[in-house]
Amino acid sequence: WGSCNYHSGSCGSGDRQRYRSVRVSQMCKGAACPTQNQKSSCSKCCPTSCTWSSWGLYTACTASCGSGFQYRYRQITAAATCGGSCSGSNNDRNICSNYVTRNCVLSSWEAG
């Protein structure tokens, strides 16, 4: 069989062929030669990358006062196939800050 000729690109479905030649021709009511070529289907898996879900919501800030982090996550919804890749990360980090306004409070005056 010859190489597969894919219908689009270098993978998916396609056709391949094989040929043969007549070595001795029919004579004197001998049997006719059968088909001299054949065609067959072939296929090769196409690489596909994984797909991700949408990002979830960010978590609460890890710091109650000052700078901290918020995290969000996502999941693979379809795995990579046929040697495809899966780029990206399942988590993301964002810098956050929490500064609660706090006024100074003094004690009453005392004798010194």
Residue pairs with C-beta under 8 A, 6 or more apart in sequence:
1 16
1 17
1 18
1 40
2 16
2 17
2 18
3 16
4 14
4 15
4 16
4 42
4 43
4 44
5 14
5 15
5 16
6 12
6 13
6 14
6 44
7 13
7 14
7 15
9 46
10 44
11 44
11 45
11 46
11 47
11 82
12 43
12 44
12 46
13 41
13 42
13 43
14 41
14 42
14 43
14 44
15 39
15 40
15 41
15 42
16 39
16 40
16 42
17 37
17 38
17 39
17 40
18 37
18 38
18 40
19 36
19 37
20 36
20 37
21 36
22 33
22 36
25 33
26 32
26 33
45 81
45 82
46 82
47 80
47 81
47 82
47 83
47 84
47 85
48 78
48 80
48 81
48 82
48 84
49 80
49 84
49 85
49 86
49 87
50 76
50 78
50 79
50 80
50 84
50 85
50 86
51 76
51 77
51 78
52 74
52 75
52 76
52 77
52 88
52 90
53 74
53 75
53 76
53 77
54 74
55 72
55 73
55 74
55 92
56 72
56 73
56 74
57 72
58 70
58 71
58 72
58 94
58 96
59 70
59 71
59 72
60 70
61 68
61 69
61 70
61 96
61 97
61 98
62 68
62 69
62 70
62 96
63 69
63 96
63 97
63 98
64 98
64 100
65 98
65 99
65 100
66 97
66 98
66 99
67 95
67 96
67 97
68 95
68 96
68 97
68 98
69 93
69 94
69 95
69 96
70 93
70 94
70 95
70 96
71 91
71 92
71 93
71 94
72 91
72 92
72 94
73 90
73 91
73 92
74 90
74 91
74 92
75 90
76 86
76 90
79 86
80 86
